[in-house]
């Protein structure tokens, strides 16, 4: 069989209180995790206070030490 370059994704178990940064798409920015399970993720923006919920589709790319929320 031929070998091909394959992108591999793994779900990441987020926990309430966790601070996350989404670096692309319509939800990009800093978020505080309010609740997370295998079906849904609920987050709050630390700047505007806006809360969102969407299907749990987050994947860990890397973990870093950085200022949060970021000053854009």
PDB file of N, CA, C and O in Angstrom:
ATOM      1  N   UNK A   1       0.838  -1.188   0.000  1.00  0.00           N
ATOM      2  CA  UNK A   1       0.000   0.000   0.000  1.00  0.00           C
ATOM      3  C   UNK A   1       0.878   1.246   0.000  1.00  0.00           C
ATOM      4  O   UNK A   1       1.951   1.267   0.604  1.00  0.00           O
ATOM      5  N   UNK A   2       0.405   2.280  -0.686  1.00  0.00           N
ATOM      6  CA  UNK A   2       1.129   3.550  -0.748  1.00  0.00           C
ATOM      7  C   UNK A   2       0.954   4.328   0.549  1.00  0.00           C
ATOM      8  O   UNK A   2      -0.099   4.259   1.184  1.00  0.00           O
ATOM      9  N   UNK A   3       1.985   5.066   0.940  1.00  0.00           N
ATOM     10  CA  UNK A   3       1.905   5.914   2.118  1.00  0.00           C
ATOM     11  C   UNK A   3       1.544   7.325   1.680  1.00  0.00           C
ATOM     12  O   UNK A   3       1.967   7.795   0.624  1.00  0.00           O
ATOM     13  N   UNK A   4       0.749   7.990   2.520  1.00  0.00           N
ATOM     14  CA  UNK A   4       0.308   9.348   2.238  1.00  0.00           C
ATOM     15  C   UNK A   4       0.449  10.203   3.483  1.00  0.00           C
ATOM     16  O   UNK A   4       0.450   9.688   4.602  1.00  0.00           O
ATOM     17  N   UNK A   5       0.567  11.499   3.291  1.00  0.00           N
ATOM     18  CA  UNK A   5       0.578  12.430   4.421  1.00  0.00           C
ATOM     19  C   UNK A   5      -0.853  12.504   4.955  1.00  0.00           C
ATOM     20  O   UNK A   5      -1.788  12.751   4.194  1.00  0.00           O
ATOM     21  N   UNK A   6      -1.020  12.295   6.232  1.00  0.00           N
ATOM     22  CA  UNK A   6      -2.347  12.259   6.851  1.00  0.00           C
ATOM     23  C   UNK A   6      -2.352  13.187   8.060  1.00  0.00           C
ATOM     24  O   UNK A   6      -1.455  13.118   8.899  1.00  0.00           O
ATOM     25  N   UNK A   7      -3.347  14.043   8.152  1.00  0.00           N
ATOM     26  CA  UNK A   7      -3.528  14.888   9.331  1.00  0.00           C
ATOM     27  C   UNK A   7      -4.327  14.096  10.360  1.00  0.00           C
ATOM     28  O   UNK A   7      -5.378  13.538  10.044  1.00  0.00           O
ATOM     29  N   UNK A   8      -3.825  14.049  11.588  1.00  0.00           N
ATOM     30  CA  UNK A   8      -4.479  13.286  12.653  1.00  0.00           C
ATOM     31  C   UNK A   8      -4.954  14.260  13.726  1.00  0.00           C
ATOM     32  O   UNK A   8      -4.177  15.089  14.198  1.00  0.00           O
ATOM     33  N   UNK A   9      -6.211  14.167  14.108  1.00  0.00           N
ATOM     34  CA  UNK A   9      -6.795  15.026  15.129  1.00  0.00           C
ATOM     35  C   UNK A   9      -7.255  14.174  16.299  1.00  0.00           C
ATOM     36  O   UNK A   9      -7.704  13.041  16.119  1.00  0.00           O
ATOM     37  N   UNK A  10      -7.142  14.723  17.486  1.00  0.00           N
ATOM     38  CA  UNK A  10      -7.602  14.032  18.689  1.00  0.00           C
ATOM     39  C   UNK A  10      -8.439  14.980  19.528  1.00  0.00           C
ATOM     40  O   UNK A  10      -8.055  16.137  19.702  1.00  0.00           O
ATOM     41  N   UNK A  11      -9.565  14.530  20.051  1.00  0.00           N
ATOM     42  CA  UNK A  11     -10.355  15.393  20.939  1.00  0.00           C
ATOM     43  C   UNK A  11      -9.552  15.699  22.202  1.00  0.00           C
ATOM     44  O   UNK A  11      -8.732  14.893  22.641  1.00  0.00           O
ATOM     45  N   UNK A  12      -9.797  16.861  22.769  1.00  0.00           N
ATOM     46  CA  UNK A  12      -9.126  17.269  23.992  1.00  0.00           C
ATOM     47  C   UNK A  12     -10.180  17.474  25.067  1.00  0.00           C
ATOM     48  O   UNK A  12     -11.145  18.209  24.854  1.00  0.00           O
ATOM     49  N   UNK A  13     -10.011  16.840  26.209  1.00  0.00           N
ATOM     50  CA  UNK A  13     -10.964  16.962  27.305  1.00  0.00           C
ATOM     51  C   UNK A  13     -10.747  18.290  28.019  1.00  0.00           C
ATOM     52  O   UNK A  13      -9.810  18.439  28.803  1.00  0.00           O
ATOM     53  N   UNK A  14     -11.620  19.248  27.741  1.00  0.00           N
ATOM     54  CA  UNK A  14     -11.559  20.552  28.401  1.00  0.00           C
ATOM     55  C   UNK A  14     -12.255  20.462  29.744  1.00  0.00           C
ATOM     56  O   UNK A  14     -13.142  19.630  29.936  1.00  0.00           O
ATOM     57  N   UNK A  15     -11.853  21.322  30.681  1.00  0.00           N
ATOM     58  CA  UNK A  15     -12.425  21.310  32.023  1.00  0.00           C
ATOM     59  C   UNK A  15     -12.937  22.700  32.380  1.00  0.00           C
ATOM     60  O   UNK A  15     -12.340  23.694  31.967  1.00  0.00           O
ATOM     61  N   UNK A  16     -14.031  22.792  33.141  1.00  0.00           N
ATOM     62  CA  UNK A  16     -14.518  24.096  33.579  1.00  0.00           C
ATOM     63  C   UNK A  16     -13.404  24.882  34.280  1.00  0.00           C
ATOM     64  O   UNK A  16     -12.642  24.339  35.078  1.00  0.00           O
ATOM     65  N   UNK A  17     -13.336  26.172  33.956  1.00  0.00           N
ATOM     66  CA  UNK A  17     -12.306  27.037  34.523  1.00  0.00           C
ATOM     67  C   UNK A  17     -11.053  27.128  33.665  1.00  0.00           C
ATOM     68  O   UNK A  17     -10.205  27.990  33.894  1.00  0.00           O
ATOM     69  N   UNK A  18     -10.932  26.258  32.692  1.00  0.00           N
ATOM     70  CA  UNK A  18      -9.754  26.257  31.823  1.00  0.00           C
ATOM     71  C   UNK A  18      -9.789  27.464  30.888  1.00  0.00           C
ATOM     72  O   UNK A  18     -10.844  27.831  30.369  1.00  0.00           O
ATOM     73  N   UNK A  19      -8.630  28.073  30.683  1.00  0.00           N
ATOM     74  CA  UNK A  19      -8.498  29.201  29.770  1.00  0.00           C
ATOM     75  C   UNK A  19      -7.966  28.686  28.443  1.00  0.00           C
ATOM     76  O   UNK A  19      -6.959  27.980  28.394  1.00  0.00           O
ATOM     77  N   UNK A  20      -8.664  29.052  27.359  1.00  0.00           N
ATOM     78  CA  UNK A  20      -8.269  28.557  26.044  1.00  0.00           C
ATOM     79  C   UNK A  20      -8.151  29.711  25.061  1.00  0.00           C
ATOM     80  O   UNK A  20      -8.720  30.782  25.273  1.00  0.00           O
ATOM     81  N   UNK A  21      -7.416  29.487  23.998  1.00  0.00           N
ATOM     82  CA  UNK A  21      -7.275  30.447  22.890  1.00  0.00           C
ATOM     83  C   UNK A  21      -7.577  29.698  21.605  1.00  0.00           C
ATOM     84  O   UNK A  21      -6.941  28.687  21.308  1.00  0.00           O
ATOM     85  N   UNK A  22      -8.544  30.189  20.841  1.00  0.00           N
ATOM     86  CA  UNK A  22      -8.863  29.630  19.536  1.00  0.00           C
ATOM     87  C   UNK A  22      -8.252  30.572  18.508  1.00  0.00           C
ATOM     88  O   UNK A  22      -8.565  31.763  18.493  1.00  0.00           O
ATOM     89  N   UNK A  23      -7.393  30.053  17.657  1.00  0.00           N
ATOM     90  CA  UNK A  23      -6.611  30.908  16.771  1.00  0.00           C
ATOM     91  C   UNK A  23      -7.137  31.005  15.357  1.00  0.00           C
ATOM     92  O   UNK A  23      -6.429  31.508  14.484  1.00  0.00           O
ATOM     93  N   UNK A  24      -8.343  30.549  15.091  1.00  0.00           N
ATOM     94  CA  UNK A  24      -8.916  30.686  13.758  1.00  0.00           C
ATOM     95  C   UNK A  24     -10.406  30.465  13.783  1.00  0.00           C
ATOM     96  O   UNK A  24     -10.959  29.965  14.762  1.00  0.00           O
ATOM     97  N   UNK A  25     -11.052  30.841  12.698  1.00  0.00           N
ATOM     98  CA  UNK A  25     -12.482  30.630  12.564  1.00  0.00           C
ATOM     99  C   UNK A  25     -13.306  31.703  13.236  1.00  0.00           C
ATOM    100  O   UNK A  25     -12.762  32.673  13.766  1.00  0.00           O
ATOM    101  N   UNK A  26     -14.626  31.533  13.215  1.00  0.00           N
ATOM    102  CA  UNK A  26     -15.515  32.570  13.743  1.00  0.00           C
ATOM    103  C   UNK A  26     -15.455  32.737  15.259  1.00  0.00           C
ATOM    104  O   UNK A  26     -15.897  33.762  15.776  1.00  0.00           O
ATOM    105  N   UNK A  27     -14.923  31.765  15.976  1.00  0.00           N
ATOM    106  CA  UNK A  27     -14.855  31.840  17.439  1.00  0.00           C
ATOM    107  C   UNK A  27     -13.444  32.144  17.934  1.00  0.00           C
ATOM    108  O   UNK A  27     -13.125  31.887  19.095  1.00  0.00           O
ATOM    109  N   UNK A  28     -12.595  32.690  17.059  1.00  0.00           N
ATOM    110  CA  UNK A  28     -11.208  32.940  17.457  1.00  0.00           C
ATOM    111  C   UNK A  28     -11.159  33.936  18.609  1.00  0.00           C
ATOM    112  O   UNK A  28     -11.991  34.836  18.716  1.00  0.00           O
ATOM    113  N   UNK A  29     -10.170  33.751  19.460  1.00  0.00           N
ATOM    114  CA  UNK A  29      -9.979  34.628  20.606  1.00  0.00           C
ATOM    115  C   UNK A  29      -9.804  33.827  21.888  1.00  0.00           C
ATOM    116  O   UNK A  29      -9.655  32.605  21.862  1.00  0.00           O
ATOM    117  N   UNK A  30      -9.825  34.539  23.007  1.00  0.00           N
ATOM    118  CA  UNK A  30      -9.661  33.926  24.322  1.00  0.00           C
ATOM    119  C   UNK A  30     -11.024  33.603  24.919  1.00  0.00           C
ATOM    120  O   UNK A  30     -11.975  34.373  24.784  1.00  0.00           O
ATOM    121  N   UNK A  31     -11.102  32.458  25.578  1.00  0.00           N
ATOM    122  CA  UNK A  31     -12.357  31.990  26.168  1.00  0.00           C
ATOM    123  C   UNK A  31     -12.087  31.303  27.494  1.00  0.00           C
ATOM    124  O   UNK A  31     -11.044  30.678  27.686  1.00  0.00           O
ATOM    125  N   UNK A  32     -13.042  31.427  28.408  1.00  0.00           N
ATOM    126  CA  UNK A  32     -13.027  30.698  29.666  1.00  0.00           C
ATOM    127  C   UNK A  32     -14.048  29.576  29.537  1.00  0.00           C
ATOM    128  O   UNK A  32     -15.207  29.826  29.204  1.00  0.00           O
ATOM    129  N   UNK A  33     -13.629  28.349  29.795  1.00  0.00           N
ATOM    130  CA  UNK A  33     -14.530  27.199  29.686  1.00  0.00           C
ATOM    131  C   UNK A  33     -15.471  27.199  30.892  1.00  0.00           C
ATOM    132  O   UNK A  33     -15.025  27.178  32.039  1.00  0.00           O
ATOM    133  N   UNK A  34     -16.771  27.221  30.620  1.00  0.00           N
ATOM    134  CA  UNK A  34     -17.777  27.166  31.679  1.00  0.00           C
ATOM    135  C   UNK A  34     -18.226  25.743  31.927  1.00  0.00           C
ATOM    136  O   UNK A  34     -18.406  25.333  33.074  1.00  0.00           O
ATOM    137  N   UNK A  35     -18.408  24.985  30.851  1.00  0.00           N
ATOM    138  CA  UNK A  35     -18.749  23.560  30.975  1.00  0.00           C
ATOM    139  C   UNK A  35     -18.330  22.861  29.692  1.00  0.00           C
ATOM    140  O   UNK A  35     -18.283  23.464  28.621  1.00  0.00           O
ATOM    141  N   UNK A  36     -18.030  21.591  29.824  1.00  0.00           N
ATOM    142  CA  UNK A  36     -17.599  20.803  28.665  1.00  0.00           C
ATOM    143  C   UNK A  36     -17.886  19.338  28.924  1.00  0.00           C
ATOM    144  O   UNK A  36     -17.607  18.811  30.001  1.00  0.00           O
ATOM    145  N   UNK A  37     -18.449  18.690  27.913  1.00  0.00           N
ATOM    146  CA  UNK A  37     -18.613  17.243  27.964  1.00  0.00           C
ATOM    147  C   UNK A  37     -18.444  16.727  26.543  1.00  0.00           C
ATOM    148  O   UNK A  37     -18.017  17.475  25.664  1.00  0.00           O
ATOM    149  N   UNK A  38     -18.770  15.469  26.303  1.00  0.00           N
ATOM    150  CA  UNK A  38     -18.537  14.902  24.976  1.00  0.00           C
ATOM    151  C   UNK A  38     -19.522  15.409  23.928  1.00  0.00           C
ATOM    152  O   UNK A  38     -19.384  15.091  22.747  1.00  0.00           O
ATOM    153  N   UNK A  39     -20.514  16.193  24.344  1.00  0.00           N
ATOM    154  CA  UNK A  39     -21.509  16.704  23.397  1.00  0.00           C
ATOM    155  C   UNK A  39     -21.447  18.211  23.167  1.00  0.00           C
ATOM    156  O   UNK A  39     -21.683  18.666  22.048  1.00  0.00           O
ATOM    157  N   UNK A  40     -21.134  18.995  24.200  1.00  0.00           N
ATOM    158  CA  UNK A  40     -21.199  20.448  24.065  1.00  0.00           C
ATOM    159  C   UNK A  40     -20.110  21.144  24.877  1.00  0.00           C
ATOM    160  O   UNK A  40     -19.625  20.638  25.888  1.00  0.00           O
ATOM    161  N   UNK A  41     -19.754  22.317  24.391  1.00  0.00           N
ATOM    162  CA  UNK A  41     -18.770  23.178  25.050  1.00  0.00           C
ATOM    163  C   UNK A  41     -19.432  24.530  25.274  1.00  0.00           C
ATOM    164  O   UNK A  41     -19.975  25.114  24.336  1.00  0.00           O
ATOM    165  N   UNK A  42     -19.395  25.034  26.502  1.00  0.00           N
ATOM    166  CA  UNK A  42     -19.943  26.361  26.813  1.00  0.00           C
ATOM    167  C   UNK A  42     -18.803  27.214  27.322  1.00  0.00           C
ATOM    168  O   UNK A  42     -18.085  26.815  28.239  1.00  0.00           O
ATOM    169  N   UNK A  43     -18.629  28.392  26.733  1.00  0.00           N
ATOM    170  CA  UNK A  43     -17.502  29.270  27.045  1.00  0.00           C
ATOM    171  C   UNK A  43     -17.984  30.702  27.229  1.00  0.00           C
ATOM    172  O   UNK A  43     -19.085  31.067  26.816  1.00  0.00           O
ATOM    173  N   UNK A  44     -17.110  31.523  27.875  1.00  0.00           N
ATOM    174  CA  UNK A  44     -17.387  32.951  28.055  1.00  0.00           C
ATOM    175  C   UNK A  44     -16.157  33.746  27.661  1.00  0.00           C
ATOM    176  O   UNK A  44     -15.034  33.378  28.007  1.00  0.00           O
ATOM    177  N   UNK A  45     -16.366  34.838  26.936  1.00  0.00           N
ATOM    178  CA  UNK A  45     -15.280  35.741  26.564  1.00  0.00           C
ATOM    179  C   UNK A  45     -14.883  36.540  27.806  1.00  0.00           C
ATOM    180  O   UNK A  45     -15.759  37.121  28.447  1.00  0.00           O
ATOM    181  N   UNK A  46     -13.594  36.593  28.173  1.00  0.00           N
ATOM    182  CA  UNK A  46     -13.177  37.313  29.376  1.00  0.00           C
ATOM    183  C   UNK A  46     -13.229  38.839  29.211  1.00  0.00           C
ATOM    184  O   UNK A  46     -13.142  39.564  30.202  1.00  0.00           O
ATOM    185  N   UNK A  47     -13.368  39.322  28.001  1.00  0.00           N
ATOM    186  CA  UNK A  47     -13.399  40.759  27.746  1.00  0.00           C
ATOM    187  C   UNK A  47     -14.839  41.272  27.664  1.00  0.00           C
ATOM    188  O   UNK A  47     -15.208  42.207  28.375  1.00  0.00           O
ATOM    189  N   UNK A  48     -15.655  40.656  26.794  1.00  0.00           N
ATOM    190  CA  UNK A  48     -17.024  41.131  26.572  1.00  0.00           C
ATOM    191  C   UNK A  48     -18.046  40.478  27.505  1.00  0.00           C
ATOM    192  O   UNK A  48     -19.128  41.021  27.726  1.00  0.00           O
ATOM    193  N   UNK A  49     -17.693  39.307  28.050  1.00  0.00           N
ATOM    194  CA  UNK A  49     -18.643  38.562  28.874  1.00  0.00           C
ATOM    195  C   UNK A  49     -19.616  37.734  28.058  1.00  0.00           C
ATOM    196  O   UNK A  49     -20.471  37.052  28.623  1.00  0.00           O
ATOM    197  N   UNK A  50     -19.503  37.781  26.743  1.00  0.00           N
ATOM    198  CA  UNK A  50     -20.385  37.021  25.850  1.00  0.00           C
ATOM    199  C   UNK A  50     -20.206  35.518  26.083  1.00  0.00           C
ATOM    200  O   UNK A  50     -19.082  35.025  26.173  1.00  0.00           O
ATOM    201  N   UNK A  51     -21.321  34.801  26.179  1.00  0.00           N
ATOM    202  CA  UNK A  51     -21.279  33.349  26.358  1.00  0.00           C
ATOM    203  C   UNK A  51     -21.756  32.664  25.088  1.00  0.00           C
ATOM    204  O   UNK A  51     -22.700  33.114  24.439  1.00  0.00           O
ATOM    205  N   UNK A  52     -21.088  31.569  24.745  1.00  0.00           N
ATOM    206  CA  UNK A  52     -21.441  30.774  23.574  1.00  0.00           C
ATOM    207  C   UNK A  52     -21.465  29.300  23.939  1.00  0.00           C
ATOM    208  O   UNK A  52     -20.787  28.863  24.869  1.00  0.00           O
ATOM    209  N   UNK A  53     -22.248  28.552  23.199  1.00  0.00           N
ATOM    210  CA  UNK A  53     -22.248  27.095  23.331  1.00  0.00           C
ATOM    211  C   UNK A  53     -22.257  26.513  21.931  1.00  0.00           C
ATOM    212  O   UNK A  53     -23.000  26.973  21.064  1.00  0.00           O
ATOM    213  N   UNK A  54     -21.431  25.502  21.714  1.00  0.00           N
ATOM    214  CA  UNK A  54     -21.417  24.822  20.424  1.00  0.00           C
ATOM    215  C   UNK A  54     -21.036  23.366  20.642  1.00  0.00           C
ATOM    216  O   UNK A  54     -20.559  23.000  21.716  1.00  0.00           O
ATOM    217  N   UNK A  55     -21.247  22.528  19.618  1.00  0.00           N
ATOM    218  CA  UNK A  55     -20.865  21.117  19.764  1.00  0.00           C
ATOM    219  C   UNK A  55     -19.385  21.001  20.132  1.00  0.00           C
ATOM    220  O   UNK A  55     -18.560  21.777  19.650  1.00  0.00           O
ATOM    221  N   UNK A  56     -19.062  20.058  20.962  1.00  0.00           N
ATOM    222  CA  UNK A  56     -17.701  19.877  21.453  1.00  0.00           C
ATOM    223  C   UNK A  56     -16.787  19.392  20.331  1.00  0.00           C
ATOM    224  O   UNK A  56     -16.742  18.198  20.037  1.00  0.00           O
ATOM    225  N   UNK A  57     -16.061  20.312  19.708  1.00  0.00           N
ATOM    226  CA  UNK A  57     -15.202  19.989  18.580  1.00  0.00           C
ATOM    227  C   UNK A  57     -13.803  20.579  18.738  1.00  0.00           C
ATOM    228  O   UNK A  57     -13.140  20.848  17.736  1.00  0.00           O
ATOM    229  N   UNK A  58     -13.346  20.783  19.953  1.00  0.00           N
ATOM    230  CA  UNK A  58     -12.031  21.394  20.167  1.00  0.00           C
ATOM    231  C   UNK A  58     -10.930  20.346  20.163  1.00  0.00           C
ATOM    232  O   UNK A  58     -11.102  19.229  20.653  1.00  0.00           O
ATOM    233  N   UNK A  59      -9.813  20.731  19.607  1.00  0.00           N
ATOM    234  CA  UNK A  59      -8.650  19.859  19.549  1.00  0.00           C
ATOM    235  C   UNK A  59      -7.437  20.624  20.027  1.00  0.00           C
ATOM    236  O   UNK A  59      -7.251  21.786  19.665  1.00  0.00           O
ATOM    237  N   UNK A  60      -6.616  19.990  20.829  1.00  0.00           N
ATOM    238  CA  UNK A  60      -5.420  20.623  21.348  1.00  0.00           C
ATOM    239  C   UNK A  60      -4.353  20.675  20.274  1.00  0.00           C
ATOM    240  O   UNK A  60      -4.042  19.661  19.650  1.00  0.00           O
ATOM    241  N   UNK A  61      -3.789  21.859  20.056  1.00  0.00           N
ATOM    242  CA  UNK A  61      -2.677  22.010  19.133  1.00  0.00           C
ATOM    243  C   UNK A  61      -1.386  22.098  19.934  1.00  0.00           C
ATOM    244  O   UNK A  61      -0.417  21.401  19.633  1.00  0.00           O
ATOM    245  N   UNK A  62      -1.371  22.950  20.948  1.00  0.00           N
ATOM    246  CA  UNK A  62      -0.205  23.076  21.820  1.00  0.00           C
ATOM    247  C   UNK A  62      -0.631  23.805  23.085  1.00  0.00           C
ATOM    248  O   UNK A  62      -1.670  24.465  23.110  1.00  0.00           O
ATOM    249  N   UNK A  63       0.163  23.686  24.116  1.00  0.00           N
ATOM    250  CA  UNK A  63      -0.055  24.437  25.342  1.00  0.00           C
ATOM    251  C   UNK A  63       1.137  25.353  25.535  1.00  0.00           C
ATOM    252  O   UNK A  63       2.282  24.926  25.391  1.00  0.00           O
ATOM    253  N   UNK A  64       0.873  26.623  25.862  1.00  0.00           N
ATOM    254  CA  UNK A  64       1.960  27.585  26.041  1.00  0.00           C
ATOM    255  C   UNK A  64       1.687  28.463  27.249  1.00  0.00           C
ATOM    256  O   UNK A  64       0.550  28.567  27.709  1.00  0.00           O
ATOM    257  N   UNK A  65       2.730  29.089  27.757  1.00  0.00           N
ATOM    258  CA  UNK A  65       2.609  30.122  28.787  1.00  0.00           C
ATOM    259  C   UNK A  65       2.496  31.446  28.043  1.00  0.00           C
ATOM    260  O   UNK A  65       3.390  31.801  27.275  1.00  0.00           O
ATOM    261  N   UNK A  66       1.402  32.183  28.261  1.00  0.00           N
ATOM    262  CA  UNK A  66       1.223  33.457  27.589  1.00  0.00           C
ATOM    263  C   UNK A  66       0.248  34.322  28.351  1.00  0.00           C
ATOM    264  O   UNK A  66      -0.474  33.830  29.218  1.00  0.00           O
ATOM    265  N   UNK A  67       0.216  35.610  28.038  1.00  0.00           N
ATOM    266  CA  UNK A  67      -0.729  36.535  28.642  1.00  0.00           C
ATOM    267  C   UNK A  67      -2.138  36.118  28.253  1.00  0.00           C
ATOM    268  O   UNK A  67      -2.389  35.752  27.105  1.00  0.00           O
ATOM    269  N   UNK A  68      -3.080  36.176  29.236  1.00  0.00           N
ATOM    270  CA  UNK A  68      -4.461  35.812  28.938  1.00  0.00           C
ATOM    271  C   UNK A  68      -5.396  36.693  29.728  1.00  0.00           C
ATOM    272  O   UNK A  68      -5.206  36.774  30.942  1.00  0.00           O
ATOM    273  N   UNK A  69      -6.378  37.357  29.176  1.00  0.00           N
ATOM    274  CA  UNK A  69      -6.633  37.419  27.749  1.00  0.00           C
ATOM    275  C   UNK A  69      -5.547  38.213  27.022  1.00  0.00           C
ATOM    276  O   UNK A  69      -4.903  39.091  27.597  1.00  0.00           O
ATOM    277  N   UNK A  70      -5.366  37.885  25.766  1.00  0.00           N
ATOM    278  CA  UNK A  70      -4.330  38.547  24.982  1.00  0.00           C
ATOM    279  C   UNK A  70      -4.707  39.986  24.709  1.00  0.00           C
ATOM    280  O   UNK A  70      -5.876  40.297  24.476  1.00  0.00           O
ATOM    281  N   UNK A  71      -3.726  40.858  24.737  1.00  0.00           N
ATOM    282  CA  UNK A  71      -3.973  42.253  24.360  1.00  0.00           C
ATOM    283  C   UNK A  71      -3.674  42.374  22.874  1.00  0.00           C
ATOM    284  O   UNK A  71      -2.514  42.431  22.466  1.00  0.00           O
ATOM    285  N   UNK A  72      -4.708  42.411  22.088  1.00  0.00           N
ATOM    286  CA  UNK A  72      -4.582  42.346  20.618  1.00  0.00           C
ATOM    287  C   UNK A  72      -4.064  43.629  20.049  1.00  0.00           C
ATOM    288  O   UNK A  72      -3.899  43.743  18.835  1.00  0.00           O
TER     289      UNK A  72
END
